[in-house]
Amino acid sequence: MQLTIIPNEQTPAIPDMEGQWTVDPYNVKIMYEFVQFVTSNPRALGMAANQIAADGERIMLPFFMMQRKNGRWDLVIQPKITSHQGEIKDEVELCLTWEGKKVLAKRWETVTVEWHRLDGDGATKVVEELTGLEAQIFQHEYDHLKGVPEVIVDWDYQTIKSSGAKVGRNDPCLCGSGKKNKKCCGG
């Protein structure tokens, strides 16, 4: 099975994302290939199934991968955000779909989420509260699955700065130098 990122296209919504989902051999095969593909990409912190084509066909299944703060990866099946807390913040995000561009998004500081984890022949329900980068990654990938249109801007420091989005001191500088923001334009 050949997997590729579908570049420069908004992701369509996964139909009936919260309906009954089955763990069948074909879906498990796609998931296994997807996990290998995502975790072998050194730039990925997360990726939604519908960002990827398998043998030329977009994967329209309700799951994504996300890297956790301890470095472990989770395959998140049928995700759902059940509540949110704190402020909603403007964020500047990278997205592997939009090479050389940035995504401007509004993200909650804390989200309570439900999802399923593969467990033997079935799936186990997980409920947890996410904060910080984990909350941001979850919301980004969840938006892909829901087909939420992304606001895309060129990788241009002035354009992003004028948007009001905040760039963390330890984030890569938006000018593209490769330095941390605090040691470059944001310093």
C-alpha positions as CSV (number, residue, x, y, z in Angstrom):
1,M,0.0,0.0,0.0
2,Q,1.5,3.4,-1.1
3,L,0.6,6.3,1.3
4,T,1.2,9.9,0.4
5,I,0.2,13.3,1.9
6,I,-2.4,15.1,-0.3
7,P,-0.8,18.6,-0.7
8,N,-2.5,22.0,-0.8
9,E,-6.1,20.8,-0.4
10,Q,-8.6,21.5,2.4
11,T,-9.6,18.2,4.0
12,P,-13.2,17.1,3.4
13,A,-15.3,16.1,6.5
14,I,-15.4,12.4,7.4
15,P,-19.1,11.5,7.1
16,D,-20.8,10.2,10.2
17,M,-17.7,10.5,12.3
18,E,-19.5,9.6,15.5
19,G,-21.5,6.7,14.2
20,Q,-20.7,3.0,14.8
21,W,-17.2,2.2,13.6
22,T,-16.0,-1.4,13.1
23,V,-12.6,-2.9,13.6
24,D,-12.3,-5.0,10.5
25,P,-9.1,-6.5,8.9
26,Y,-9.1,-3.9,6.1
27,N,-9.4,-0.9,8.5
28,V,-6.7,-2.4,10.7
29,K,-4.4,-2.8,7.7
30,I,-4.9,0.8,6.7
31,M,-4.2,1.9,10.4
32,Y,-1.1,-0.2,10.6
33,E,0.3,1.4,7.4
34,F,-0.8,4.8,8.5
35,V,0.9,4.5,11.9
36,Q,4.2,3.5,10.1
37,F,3.9,6.3,7.7
38,V,3.2,9.0,10.3
39,T,5.8,7.9,12.9
40,S,8.5,7.7,10.2
41,N,8.0,11.4,9.3
42,P,10.4,13.4,11.5
43,R,8.4,16.6,11.1
44,A,5.0,15.2,12.2
45,L,3.4,15.9,15.6
46,G,0.1,14.6,14.3
47,M,-1.7,13.7,11.1
48,A,-5.3,13.0,10.3
49,A,-6.4,10.0,8.1
50,N,-8.1,12.3,5.5
51,Q,-4.8,14.2,4.9
52,I,-3.4,11.0,3.3
53,A,-4.1,9.0,0.2
54,A,-3.7,5.2,0.1
55,D,-2.9,4.0,-3.4
56,G,-4.3,7.3,-4.7
57,E,-7.6,7.3,-2.7
58,R,-8.1,9.7,0.2
59,I,-8.5,7.8,3.5
60,M,-12.0,8.7,4.8
61,L,-11.8,7.0,8.2
62,P,-12.3,8.7,11.6
63,F,-8.8,8.5,13.1
64,F,-5.6,10.4,13.5
65,M,-2.2,10.1,15.1
66,M,-0.8,12.4,17.6
67,Q,2.5,12.6,19.5
68,R,2.2,12.9,23.2
69,K,4.5,15.0,25.5
70,N,6.3,11.9,26.6
71,G,7.2,11.1,23.0
72,R,4.7,8.2,22.7
73,W,2.3,8.2,19.7
74,D,-1.4,7.5,20.0
75,L,-3.7,6.3,17.3
76,V,-6.9,8.2,18.1
77,I,-10.0,6.6,16.7
78,Q,-13.4,8.4,16.6
79,P,-12.3,11.4,18.5
80,K,-14.7,13.8,20.1
81,I,-14.2,17.1,22.1
82,T,-16.7,17.0,24.9
83,S,-15.8,20.3,26.6
84,H,-13.2,23.1,26.7
85,Q,-11.9,25.4,29.4
86,G,-9.7,28.5,29.6
87,E,-9.2,31.1,27.0
88,I,-9.4,30.6,23.3
89,K,-6.1,31.7,21.7
90,D,-4.9,32.6,18.3
91,E,-2.2,30.1,17.2
92,V,0.2,29.8,14.3
93,E,0.6,26.2,13.3
94,L,2.5,24.1,10.8
95,C,0.6,21.6,8.7
96,L,2.1,19.0,6.5
97,T,-0.7,19.6,4.0
98,W,0.5,23.2,3.4
99,E,4.2,23.0,2.7
100,G,5.9,26.4,3.1
101,K,2.7,28.0,4.6
102,K,1.2,28.5,8.1
103,V,-2.2,27.8,9.5
104,L,-3.9,30.5,11.7
105,A,-6.3,28.9,14.1
106,K,-8.2,29.5,17.3
107,R,-7.5,26.9,20.0
108,W,-8.8,26.3,23.5
109,E,-6.2,26.0,26.3
110,T,-7.7,22.9,27.7
111,V,-10.0,20.3,26.1
112,T,-11.7,17.2,27.5
113,V,-11.8,14.5,24.9
114,E,-13.1,11.1,24.2
115,W,-11.7,8.6,21.7
116,H,-11.0,4.9,21.2
117,R,-7.8,2.9,21.3
118,L,-7.3,-0.4,19.5
119,D,-7.4,-3.2,22.1
120,G,-7.1,-6.8,20.8
121,D,-10.1,-7.4,18.5
122,G,-12.0,-4.3,19.6
123,A,-11.5,-0.8,20.9
124,T,-11.3,0.7,24.4
125,K,-12.9,4.1,25.2
126,V,-10.5,6.8,26.5
127,V,-11.6,10.0,28.3
128,E,-8.9,12.5,29.2
129,E,-8.2,16.2,29.7
130,L,-5.5,17.7,27.4
131,T,-3.6,21.0,27.9
132,G,-0.9,22.9,26.1
133,L,0.6,21.4,22.9
134,E,-1.3,18.1,23.3
135,A,-4.6,20.1,23.3
136,Q,-3.5,22.1,20.3
137,I,-2.5,19.0,18.3
138,F,-5.7,17.2,19.1
139,Q,-7.8,20.2,18.0
140,H,-5.8,20.6,14.8
141,E,-6.2,17.0,13.8
142,Y,-9.9,16.9,14.9
143,D,-10.5,19.9,12.7
144,H,-9.1,18.0,9.7
145,L,-11.5,15.1,10.3
146,K,-14.4,17.5,10.7
147,G,-13.5,19.3,7.4
148,V,-13.0,22.7,9.1
149,P,-11.6,25.1,6.5
150,E,-8.1,26.2,7.5
151,V,-6.9,29.8,7.2
152,I,-3.6,29.6,5.3
153,V,-1.0,32.3,5.1
154,D,2.4,32.5,3.5
155,W,5.4,31.8,5.7
156,D,5.9,35.5,6.2
157,Y,6.7,37.0,9.6
158,Q,5.0,40.3,9.0
159,T,1.8,38.7,7.7
160,I,1.5,36.4,10.6
161,K,2.5,39.0,13.2
162,S,-0.1,41.4,11.9
163,S,-2.8,38.7,12.3
164,G,-2.4,39.0,16.1
165,A,-1.4,35.4,16.4
166,K,1.1,34.6,19.2
167,V,4.4,32.9,18.5
168,G,6.0,31.3,21.5
169,R,9.6,32.3,22.5
170,N,10.8,28.8,21.9
171,D,8.9,28.2,18.6
172,P,10.8,28.4,15.4
173,C,11.0,31.9,14.1
174,L,8.5,32.7,11.4
175,C,11.1,34.3,9.2
176,G,12.3,30.8,8.3
177,S,15.8,31.2,9.7
178,G,15.6,28.0,11.7
179,K,16.4,29.8,14.9
180,K,14.1,30.0,18.0
181,N,11.8,33.0,17.9
182,K,13.5,34.5,21.0
183,K,16.9,34.5,19.3
184,C,15.7,35.9,16.1
185,C,12.9,38.3,15.1
186,G,11.0,37.9,18.4
187,G,14.1,38.7,20.5
